[in-house]
Amino acid sequence: MEYKVTTKNEDETIELAQNFESEKFPNMIICLRGDLGSGKTVFTKGIADALGINETITSPTFNIIKEYNGELPLYHMDVYRLNGKVDGLGLDEYYKKGGIVVIEWADMIEDYLPEERLDINIKVVDEDVRIFKITPHGEKYEEICEAVL
């Protein structure tokens, strides 16, 4: 099943992310896809804020992975620069570290994503409006979508 949510500004995008965070569980995987400037990092900021993380959240473009401590650890990944080469990154370890993993540009590493996850495709409509197409993979993620959307 696929869900669609339209946000009209950054605040609504952050609120959407916070709603997902409210249903969080250890080892939750959120895979974000969308063009540059579509709101992937804004969505991650919403997750971080709801986790009580006070640090400034920026896209980890050059670091690949940034780790933040909050109510649960947040592992924020930007895999754009990897060009599908994830050897030595230890992705599987992050999937099982008990935190929330948010992966920007997840489509770049499709073959390395866990089977159970939440896929979120973000489409830019105009300067402010975004359409989120949300696809749960696995029972836990389906339950989250039912609770949040």
C-alpha positions in Angstrom: 0.0 0.0 0.0 1.2 3.5 -0.7 0.1 6.6 1.1 0.3 10.2 -0.1 0.7 13.3 2.1 1.0 16.9 0.8 2.8 19.5 2.9 2.6 23.2 2.2 5.7 24.4 4.0 8.7 23.3 6.0 6.7 23.3 9.3 4.3 20.8 7.9 7.1 18.6 6.7 8.7 18.7 10.2 5.3 17.9 11.8 5.0 14.9 9.4 8.4 13.6 10.5 7.6 14.1 14.2 4.4 12.1 13.7 6.5 9.2 12.5 9.0 9.6 15.3 6.1 9.3 17.8 5.7 5.7 16.6 9.4 5.0 16.7 11.1 1.7 17.6 14.8 0.6 17.8 16.3 -0.2 14.5 13.7 1.8 12.5 14.9 2.4 9.0 13.6 5.4 7.0 14.7 5.7 3.3 14.3 9.1 1.7 14.3 9.7 -2.0 13.8 13.0 -3.8 15.6 15.6 -5.9 18.0 18.1 -4.4 16.1 20.6 -2.2 13.1 18.4 -1.9 13.1 18.3 1.9 15.0 15.2 2.8 17.1 17.0 5.4 14.1 19.0 6.7 12.3 15.7 7.3 15.3 14.5 9.2 15.3 17.7 11.3 11.8 16.8 12.3 12.8 13.4 13.5 15.8 14.8 15.4 13.8 17.5 17.0 11.2 14.9 18.3 14.1 12.8 19.6 15.2 15.7 21.7 18.4 16.3 19.7 19.4 20.0 20.0 22.3 19.9 17.5 22.0 21.6 14.1 21.0 18.9 11.6 22.8 19.2 8.2 23.0 16.8 5.4 26.1 14.6 6.0 27.1 14.8 2.3 30.9 14.6 2.9 30.8 12.6 6.2 28.3 10.1 4.8 27.1 9.3 8.3 26.4 11.6 11.2 25.5 10.2 14.6 23.3 12.1 17.1 22.3 11.2 20.7 18.7 11.7 21.7 15.9 9.6 23.1 17.1 7.0 20.7 20.3 7.4 18.7 19.8 8.9 15.2 22.1 7.7 12.4 21.7 10.2 9.5 23.2 9.0 6.2 23.6 10.8 2.9 24.7 8.1 0.4 24.7 10.2 -2.8 28.4 10.4 -3.2 28.9 6.6 -2.8 27.6 5.8 -6.3 26.3 2.5 -5.0 29.7 1.5 -3.4 29.0 0.7 0.3 31.9 -1.7 1.0 33.5 -1.0 4.4 30.7 1.4 5.5 29.2 -1.2 7.9 25.6 -0.4 6.9 24.3 -3.7 8.3 25.8 -2.7 11.7 23.9 0.6 11.7 20.6 -1.2 10.9 21.0 -3.2 14.2 22.5 -0.5 16.5 19.1 0.2 18.2 18.6 3.6 16.9 16.7 5.3 14.0 18.5 5.2 10.6 17.5 7.9 8.1 19.1 7.5 4.7 19.0 10.3 2.2 19.3 9.3 -1.5 18.4 5.7 -0.5 17.7 4.8 -4.2 21.5 5.0 -4.7 22.0 1.9 -2.5 18.8 0.0 -3.2 20.5 -3.4 -3.1 21.9 -2.8 0.4 18.6 -1.7 2.1 16.9 -4.0 4.5 13.8 -5.7 3.4 11.7 -4.1 6.2 11.8 -0.4 6.0 9.8 2.8 5.3 10.3 4.3 1.9 9.5 8.0 1.5 9.6 9.6 -2.0 9.4 13.4 -2.0 8.2 15.2 -5.0 8.6 19.0 -5.3 5.4 20.7 -6.5 6.6 24.3 -6.1 8.8 26.4 -3.8 6.9 25.3 -0.7 4.6 22.4 -1.6 5.8 18.8 -1.4 4.1 15.4 -2.0 5.3 12.6 0.1 4.6 9.1 -1.3 5.1 6.7 1.7 5.5 3.0 1.2 5.8 0.7 4.2 7.7 -2.6 3.8 6.9 -5.0 6.7 4.2 -5.3 9.3 5.7 -2.8 11.8 6.0 -0.1 9.1 2.4 -0.8 7.9 1.2 -0.3 11.5 3.1 2.9 11.8 1.5 4.3 8.6 -2.0 3.3 9.9 -1.3 5.1 13.2 0.2 8.2 11.7 -1.5 8.8 8.4 
